[in-house]
Amino acid sequence: MINEDYPVTFGVELELVFAFRQSLLQNYLNKTNDSSYIVKNIPENDRLKMAEHLAFNYRDRQRYMGWGLTGKATNGFVITWNAKHKYRTYGDEPLQIARRVLACTCNVDVHNDEGERTDFSRWHLINDPSLVGADKSTLLTHLSDRISSVEHWDSHGLELVSRILTPTPASFTEISTLIRALNGGAASNHGALVTQNCGLHVHVGLPPDFETPKDPHLTFDIATLQHLAYILVMYEFCISTLHPAHRREGSKAAKVDIASNLTDFFRDFTECVPKDVWNAERAVWEQTDELVVVKPLREVREMIWEEGMDIPTLAKLMGRQRGHIVNWSYLCRLPGEGPRTLEFRQHEGCLDAERVKWWALFVMGLVRLANVMAHRSPQGPGNDYKWDEWSDDMSVWELFEAMQFPAEGTDYFRRRAAFLAGIQEMEGVLLTDLLPYTTTSDLTMLTPLDTIMRGSSAPSGGTVREGSRSPPSDRRTRGEGGFSPSDITMTSQESLSPFSDISMTG
C-alpha cells in the first residue's frame, strides 16, 4: 500500500439487527430484578406509534418490530410508552444481552446514543435510532439453522462501535473475533443479521497525542484534506460502482444517510433534455427531463483551493451535515468532543470481517494517497493529476493502481463490481436480496452470476457484460466541461494512473 508510514488510525461502526431467544431476555430480567412481563401480541397501530423513539428522519419507513415490556425502563434509555396497554419498547435490554455475548472477547460498554461515548479505547454497543428489529419471516429465513419456533425469538437494531484501531493484522483479527461472537452458530441462542437499513461506517483519523491531555486528538493538515476532497469529487461516481444500488445517490438512503458530497459543486442550472435514467430504488429504467450538471473540474479546483481555505470551510463545502457519503463534520470537533475523523458511510451493512477489512483498507488508502499528493503539490493539484477535466475514461481502478492496493483486495473488488453490475440488470433485485444476511466472505457462492464472480472470470479489462445495458453509476451530464450520467464500463483505460509522471512510492 502507498504511504504506509503515514500513521492513520481507523474505527468501524457496524449497524446490525441482533436476534435473541426469549430465554436470554427472561434471564436478564430475572438477574436485574426486573419484574416486567414480555408482551408479544402488539397491534399494528400500536407498533407504528411505538416507533416515535426513532430519529425523525426514519419514522416514515419503519415501525417498532420488537416485543413490549411492562414496567419502567432503567439506565435512562429512550423508550416509547404505550399508556393504553401499559407496555413499552425496549430500553437497554437487547444491548445488555449482546454485551454478555461479547464478554468472552472483550469488555464492551453500553450507551443510549453515540454522544455518551467518551472512552475511545474500548468497544461500545449503542442504541441506533435509525434501526429496528427484523420481522419474523426474515429471522426465520436467515437464522434457520438455530430457530425452530420463531415465536420464541425477537430482535433489535443496534450498533457495535470499535475502539481506535491501527491497520494491523491484529486489529482485523479483533474485528473478526467480535463479529464471529455476535453471529454465533447453529447451537446459539442468539444471532446477527443486516438489512437494507444497515450500514458499515469507517472512521479514519490520526493517532492521539497523549502528551496533550486537554486535546489529544490530532487533525489532518489542510493540504491533505484538500487533495482528498478533490479525489473524492472526481471519483465519487466511480467509487459508487463498488456499492449496491440502495447505497448510491438516488436511493432512499441517499436522502438521509449517504447524500452526495457534490451538492456544492452542482451548476446553478440544469439541462432539460429527455433521457433514460436508472431508478436505483425501483431498479428500473425511467425517462426524465431533468439532469443535474456538475461544474467543470477547473471550477472545482478553484473552489477547493480558494485562498484562505481552512478546515471548517472545506468541511462545509463537502457537506457539513453527517449524513453524506463521506462525513466531514467530525473534523470540526472541539476539544473534549472526541477524535477528529473522516467518516466513510457508503458501504452497506456487513457482518463479514474480510469485507470490512478491504473496505477499511480502501478508504485509508484514499487518505494516504491524498497525503502523498499534498506533499508533492501543497498549493494545488498542478499537473500531478492525469485528468484536467471530466472524462468518460475515468475509472475506479485507477485509484487501486495509484494506491498500490494489494492484488488480493483488488481482485475482491473486481469480483464485487462485476457482480453488482450484473445483478442490477435483474429488475427489482438488489444486492441484499441475494447476499446472505449472515456472514459470507466468498461472493462466488452467489447465483445466478457465479460464473462472473469466479476470480478467473472477473474482468481485468473490457466491459463487464459486453452488449448489455447496465445501470449507470450516476455520473452527471457533461455540459460545457461539466459531467453527467453515462453508463460505466470497465475499459482498457483502467490500467492508467490518474496521476501523471509521479512515482507512487510515498
C-alpha positions in Angstrom: 0.0 0.0 0.0 1.1 3.5 -0.7 2.5 5.8 2.0 2.3 3.1 4.8 4.5 5.2 7.0 1.6 7.8 7.3 0.2 6.8 10.7 -3.5 6.8 10.2 -5.9 5.1 12.6 -9.4 3.8 12.0 -12.6 2.7 13.7 -15.6 0.8 12.5 -19.3 1.1 13.2 -21.3 -2.0 12.4 -25.1 -1.4 12.2 -26.9 -4.6 12.6 -30.0 -6.5 13.9 -29.3 -8.6 17.0 -31.6 -11.6 17.4 -32.0 -13.5 20.7 -34.1 -16.3 22.2 -36.8 -15.4 24.7 -34.8 -17.3 27.4 -31.9 -14.8 27.2 -34.3 -11.9 27.7 -36.1 -13.5 30.6 -32.8 -14.5 32.3 -31.6 -10.9 32.0 -34.8 -9.6 33.5 -34.6 -12.1 36.4 -30.9 -11.2 37.1 -31.6 -7.5 37.2 -34.7 -8.0 39.4 -36.9 -6.5 36.7 -40.5 -7.8 37.2 -41.6 -6.8 33.7 -43.7 -9.1 31.6 -43.0 -9.8 28.0 -45.8 -8.7 25.6 -45.6 -10.3 22.2 -49.0 -9.5 20.6 -48.9 -5.8 19.8 -51.5 -4.4 17.4 -50.2 -2.9 14.2 -51.4 0.6 15.0 -49.5 0.5 18.3 -46.4 -0.7 16.6 -46.5 2.4 14.3 -47.0 4.7 17.3 -44.2 3.0 19.3 -41.7 4.0 16.6 -41.7 7.5 17.9 -38.4 6.9 19.7 -36.7 6.6 16.3 -35.0 9.5 14.8 -37.4 11.8 13.0 -36.0 11.1 9.5 -36.6 7.4 9.8 -40.2 7.2 11.2 -41.8 7.2 7.7 -40.2 3.9 6.8 -40.2 1.9 10.0 -42.4 0.6 12.8 -41.4 -0.9 16.1 -40.7 -4.6 15.5 -39.9 -6.0 18.9 -41.7 -7.3 21.9 -43.1 -5.0 24.6 -42.2 -4.9 28.2 -44.3 -3.8 31.2 -42.5 -1.7 33.8 -40.3 1.3 33.5 -37.0 1.3 31.6 -33.7 1.7 33.5 -30.5 3.5 32.8 -32.1 6.5 31.1 -32.7 4.8 27.8 -35.1 6.5 25.4 -38.3 4.5 25.1 -41.9 4.9 23.9 -44.6 4.1 26.5 -48.0 2.8 25.5 -50.2 4.3 28.1 -53.3 2.5 27.0 -51.9 -1.0 27.2 -49.2 -0.3 29.8 -46.2 -1.6 27.9 -43.1 0.0 26.4 -40.4 -0.5 23.8 -37.0 -2.0 24.7 -34.6 0.1 26.7 -31.1 -1.3 27.1 -32.2 -4.9 27.5 -31.1 -6.2 24.0 -27.8 -4.3 24.3 -27.1 -5.8 27.6 -27.8 -9.3 26.2 -25.4 -8.6 23.3 -22.8 -7.3 25.8 -22.9 -10.6 27.7 -22.4 -12.4 24.4 -19.3 -10.4 23.7 -18.0 -10.6 27.3 -15.8 -13.6 26.4 -14.0 -11.5 23.8 -13.5 -8.1 25.4 -15.1 -5.5 27.7 -17.9 -3.6 25.9 -19.7 -0.5 27.2 -23.4 0.2 26.6 -24.8 3.6 25.7 -28.1 5.1 24.8 -26.6 7.2 22.0 -23.3 8.0 20.4 -22.9 11.3 22.3 -22.4 9.4 25.6 -19.3 7.7 24.4 -16.1 9.3 25.9 -13.7 6.4 26.2 -12.4 5.6 22.7 -10.1 2.9 23.8 -13.0 0.5 24.3 -15.7 -1.1 22.2 -19.3 0.1 22.6 -22.8 -1.1 21.9 -25.1 1.8 21.1 -28.8 2.2 20.5 -29.3 3.2 16.9 -32.4 5.4 16.3 -32.3 4.5 12.6 -32.8 0.8 13.1 -35.5 -1.6 14.3 -35.6 -5.4 14.6 -36.4 -7.8 11.8 -39.8 -9.3 11.1 -40.4 -12.9 11.9 -40.1 -14.2 8.4 -36.7 -12.5 8.0 -35.5 -14.0 11.3 -36.6 -17.5 10.2 -35.1 -17.2 6.8 -31.7 -16.0 7.9 -31.3 -17.8 11.2 -33.0 -21.1 10.2 -30.0 -23.1 11.5 -31.0 -22.2 15.1 -34.6 -21.2 15.1 -37.1 -24.0 15.4 -40.0 -21.8 16.6 -39.8 -18.1 15.6 -42.4 -17.3 18.3 -39.6 -17.7 20.9 -37.2 -15.3 19.1 -37.1 -11.5 18.9 -34.6 -8.9 17.6 -33.5 -5.3 18.0 -31.4 -2.9 15.9 -28.1 -1.7 17.4 -24.6 -0.5 16.5 -21.3 -2.0 17.5 -18.6 0.6 17.6 -14.9 -0.2 17.8 -12.2 1.4 19.7 -9.5 3.4 17.9 -7.6 0.8 15.8 -4.4 0.7 13.8 -4.3 -1.0 10.4 -2.6 -4.2 11.5 -3.5 -7.9 11.2 -4.2 -7.9 15.0 -6.8 -5.2 14.6 -8.6 -7.1 11.8 -8.4 -10.3 13.9 -10.0 -8.4 16.7 -12.9 -7.2 14.5 -13.3 -10.8 13.2 -13.5 -12.2 16.7 -16.3 -9.8 17.8 -18.3 -10.4 14.6 -18.0 -14.1 15.0 -19.2 -13.9 18.6 -22.2 -11.8 17.5 -23.1 -14.1 14.7 -23.0 -17.2 16.9 -23.6 -20.6 15.5 -26.3 -23.2 14.9 -26.4 -24.1 18.7 -26.5 -20.5 19.8 -29.4 -18.7 21.5 -28.6 -15.5 19.6 -27.5 -14.4 16.1 -27.0 -11.3 14.0 -28.0 -10.1 10.5 -28.2 -6.9 8.4 -31.0 -5.4 6.5 -31.0 -2.7 3.8 -31.3 0.0 6.5 -27.9 -1.1 8.0 -24.6 0.4 7.0 -20.9 -0.1 7.7 -19.2 3.2 8.6 -15.4 3.5 8.8 -13.7 6.4 10.5 -10.2 7.5 9.6 -8.1 9.7 11.8 -4.6 10.3 13.2 -3.2 8.7 16.3 -4.0 10.6 19.5 -1.2 12.7 21.0 -1.5 11.8 24.7 1.2 14.4 25.6 -1.5 17.0 25.2 -4.2 15.6 27.6 -6.5 18.6 27.2 -6.9 17.8 23.5 -5.1 14.6 22.4 -6.9 14.3 19.1 -4.9 15.5 16.1 -6.3 16.9 12.9 -5.3 16.3 9.3 -3.4 19.1 7.6 -5.4 21.3 5.3 -3.4 20.3 2.2 -4.1 16.6 2.7 -7.8 17.3 3.1 -7.9 19.5 0.0 -6.4 16.8 -2.1 -8.7 14.2 -0.6 -11.7 16.4 -1.4 -10.5 16.7 -5.0 -10.1 13.0 -5.3 -13.5 12.3 -3.8 -15.2 14.8 -6.1 -13.5 13.3 -9.2 -14.2 9.7 -8.3 -17.5 9.7 -6.3 -19.4 8.3 -9.2 -16.7 5.7 -9.9 -16.4 4.6 -6.3 -20.2 4.2 -6.2 -19.9 1.3 -8.7 -18.4 -0.7 -5.8 -21.7 -0.4 -3.9 -25.2 -1.8 -4.4 -28.0 0.5 -5.8 -29.5 1.0 -2.3 -26.2 2.7 -1.2 -26.0 5.1 -4.1 -27.2 8.6 -5.0 -30.9 8.4 -5.9 -31.8 5.7 -3.3 -33.8 6.1 -0.1 -30.6 6.0 1.9 -29.2 8.9 -0.1 -31.9 11.2 1.2 -30.9 10.7 4.8 -27.8 8.7 5.4 -25.5 9.0 2.3 -26.2 12.2 0.4 -23.7 13.1 -2.3 -20.7 15.2 -1.3 -21.1 17.0 -4.7 -24.0 19.2 -3.8 -22.0 22.5 -3.7 -20.3 21.5 -6.9 -23.5 21.4 -9.0 -24.1 24.1 -11.5 -26.7 26.7 -10.8 -28.9 25.4 -13.7 -30.0 22.1 -15.1 -30.1 20.8 -18.7 -33.6 19.7 -19.5 -33.3 17.1 -22.2 -35.2 13.7 -22.4 -33.0 10.9 -21.2 -33.5 7.4 -19.7 -32.1 7.2 -16.2 -31.7 4.4 -13.7 -34.1 4.4 -10.8 -32.0 2.9 -8.0 -34.9 2.4 -5.6 -37.1 0.5 -8.1 -34.2 -1.0 -10.1 -35.8 0.1 -13.4 -35.1 2.5 -16.2 -37.3 5.6 -16.3 -37.4 8.7 -18.5 -36.7 12.1 -17.1 -36.2 15.6 -18.5 -34.1 16.9 -15.7 -30.3 16.2 -15.4 -28.1 17.9 -12.8 -24.8 19.2 -14.0 -21.5 19.1 -12.1 -19.2 22.0 -12.6 -16.0 21.6 -14.7 -13.0 20.4 -12.7 -11.3 23.7 -13.3 -14.1 25.4 -11.2 -13.9 22.5 -8.7 -10.2 23.1 -8.2 -10.8 26.9 -7.7 -13.4 26.1 -5.0 -11.3 23.7 -3.1 -8.1 25.7 -3.3 -9.8 29.0 -2.7 -7.4 31.5 -0.9 -7.7 31.3 2.8 -9.3 27.8 2.8 -9.5 26.3 6.3 -10.9 23.0 7.6 -14.3 24.3 8.7 -14.9 25.9 5.3 -13.8 22.8 3.4 -15.9 20.6 5.6 -18.9 22.8 4.8 -18.1 22.7 1.1 -18.1 18.9 1.2 -21.4 18.7 3.2 -21.4 20.0 6.7 -24.1 17.5 8.0 -23.0 14.0 8.9 -25.4 12.2 6.5 -23.2 12.2 3.5 -21.2 9.6 1.6 -18.2 10.9 3.5 -19.0 12.8 6.7 -16.6 15.7 7.1 -18.3 17.3 10.2 -16.3 15.4 12.8 -13.1 17.2 11.6 -14.6 20.2 13.4 -15.0 18.6 16.8 -13.9 20.8 19.7 -11.6 19.7 22.4 -13.2 17.0 24.6 -15.8 16.0 21.9 -13.8 13.1 20.5 -11.4 12.2 17.7 -11.4 14.4 14.6 -12.1 11.9 11.8 -13.4 11.4 8.3 -16.4 9.0 8.3 -16.9 6.9 5.2 -20.6 5.9 5.3 -21.4 4.4 1.9 -20.8 0.7 2.4 -23.9 -1.5 3.1 -24.3 -3.3 6.4 -21.8 -6.1 6.7 -21.1 -8.9 9.2 -18.2 -10.4 7.2 -14.7 -9.5 8.6 -13.0 -9.9 5.2 -15.3 -7.4 3.5 -14.9 -5.0 6.5 -11.1 -5.3 6.1 -10.9 -4.5 2.4 -13.3 -1.5 2.7 -11.3 -0.1 5.6 -8.1 -0.5 3.8 -9.6 1.2 0.7 -10.7 4.3 2.5 -7.4 4.5 4.4 -5.7 4.2 1.1 -7.6 7.2 -0.2 -6.4 9.3 2.7 -2.8 8.1 2.3 -2.9 8.9 -1.4 -4.1 12.4 -0.7 -1.3 12.9 1.8 1.2 11.9 -0.9 -0.3 14.3 -3.4 -0.3 17.1 -0.7 3.4 16.7 -0.2 4.0 17.0 -3.9 1.6 19.8 -4.6 0.7 21.6 -1.3 -0.7 24.7 -3.1 -3.0 22.8 -5.5 -3.1 19.9 -7.9 -0.8 21.4 -10.5 0.0 19.0 -13.3 0.1 16.0 -11.0 -3.3 14.5 -11.9 -3.8 12.8 -15.2 -7.3 14.4 -15.7 -7.6 18.1 -16.1 -11.3 17.8 -16.9 -14.1 15.2 -16.7 -13.6 12.2 -18.9 -15.7 9.1 -19.6 -12.5 7.2 -19.3 -12.2 7.8 -15.6 -12.3 4.5 -13.7 -12.3 3.4 -10.1 -9.5 1.0 -10.9 -7.1 4.0 -11.4 -7.4 4.6 -7.7 -6.5 1.0 -6.9 -3.4 1.3 -9.0 -2.4 4.7 -7.6 -2.8 3.4 -4.0 -0.8 0.3 -4.8 -3.7 -1.7 -3.4 -2.9 -5.4 -2.6 -3.7 -7.7 -5.5 -5.9 -9.9 -3.4 -8.0 -6.9 -2.4 -8.2 -5.5 -5.9 -9.4 -8.9 -7.1 -12.1 -8.9 -4.4 -13.4 -5.5 -5.5 -13.3 -6.5 -9.2 -15.5 -9.5 -8.5 -17.8 -7.4 -6.3 -18.1 -4.7 -9.0 -18.8 -7.3 -11.7 -21.4 -8.9 -9.5 -23.1 -5.6 -8.8 -23.1 -4.6 -12.5 -24.8 -7.9 -13.3 -27.5 -8.1 -10.7 -28.7 -4.5 -11.4 -29.9 -5.8 -14.8 -32.3 -8.0 -12.9 -35.3 -5.8 -12.4 -36.3 -5.3 -8.8 -33.4 -7.2 -7.3 -30.9 -5.5 -5.0 -27.7 -6.8 -3.5 -29.1 -7.6 -0.1 -31.8 -9.7 -1.7 -29.0 -12.1 -2.9 -26.3 -11.7 -0.3 -26.8 -13.7 2.9 -27.7 -11.5 5.9 -25.3 -13.6 7.9 -21.6 -13.9 7.1 -20.0 -14.8 3.8 -16.6 -14.0 2.5 -16.9 -15.8 -0.8 -19.1 -14.0 -3.3 -18.5 -16.8 -5.8 -21.2 -18.8 -4.0 -23.8 -16.5 -5.3 -26.1 -17.2 -8.2 -27.1 -16.5 -11.0 -23.9 -14.7 -11.6 -21.5 -17.2 -10.2 -19.6 -17.5 -13.5 -18.9 -13.8 -13.5 -17.9 -13.9 -9.8 -15.2 -16.6 -10.1 -11.8 -15.0 -9.8 -10.6 -16.5 -13.1 -13.6 -14.9 -14.9 -13.5 -11.5 -13.3 -12.8 -8.9 -15.9 -9.5 -7.1 -15.8 -10.4 -5.0 -18.8 -13.2 -4.5 -21.3 -16.8 -4.2 -20.4 -18.4 -6.2 -17.6 -21.1 -7.7 -19.8 -20.5 -6.7 -23.4 -23.6 -5.8 -25.3 -25.8 -5.5 -22.2 -27.3 -2.3 -20.9 -26.1 -1.8 -17.3 -27.3 0.7 -14.9 -25.2 3.9 -14.7 -23.0 4.9 -11.8 -24.9 8.2 -11.6 -22.4 10.2 -13.5 -23.6 13.7 -14.2 -24.2 15.2 -17.6 -21.4 17.0 -19.3 -22.3 20.5 -20.5 -19.5 22.9 -21.3 -17.0 20.9 -19.5 -19.4 19.6 -16.8 -20.1 15.9 -16.2 -23.3 13.7 -16.2 -24.9 10.3 -16.2 -23.5 7.8 -18.6 -23.1 4.0 -18.5 -20.0 2.9 -16.6 -18.0 0.1 -18.0 -14.6 -1.3 -17.2 -12.4 -0.1 -20.0 -8.9 -0.5 -21.1 -8.2 2.9 -19.5 -8.3 1.3 -16.1 -4.6 0.4 -16.4 -3.8 4.2 -16.4 -2.9 6.0 -13.3 -4.8 9.2 -12.6 -1.6 10.9 -11.7 0.9 11.8 -14.4 4.6 11.1 -14.1 4.6 10.5 -10.3 6.1 7.6 -8.6 3.6 6.3 -6.0 6.0 5.1 -3.5 5.1 7.5 -0.8 
